[in-house]
Structures are given as structure tokens and as C-alpha cells.
């Protein structure tokens, strides 16, 4: 998905698993979308700016069990 792509029901239907930053994002998500997909709340504060290097570090740790590192040698 390209940066800036707006989430819509078609993307939700396409996804296997949905990752949300925090419980506030989860609340907002369910106000707008319906799904029976697995939802994982990462427990990451929504205080980071987009492309923040610290956020990238936190997300790599939180997502390590679900994401394959294609840049790994």
C-alpha cells in the first residue's frame, strides 16, 4: 500500500490480519469498518510523527513475529 493510501472496506476485506497502533485506533476503526479478521493492537502510543526513526524501531520490535525482513542478508 502506498503512503497516504486511505483505508477503506476493500482494503480491510483484502487483509489477512489488521494491525492497529493503540486502543483509540481500535475504537475508531470499529466505528467505521466491519470485519471478522484478526485484529492485533500493538500498544504503541499515537504520539509519533510519520517516518519517525524511533517509531520504525518500535514497530520492527512489535511486528517481528509477523513480518519477514526482506532486507536481511
Secondary structure, 3 states (H helix, E strand, C coil): CCCCCCCCHHHHHHCCEEEECCHHHHHHHHHHCCCCCEEEECCCCCCCCCCCHHHHHHHHHHCCCCCCCCCCC
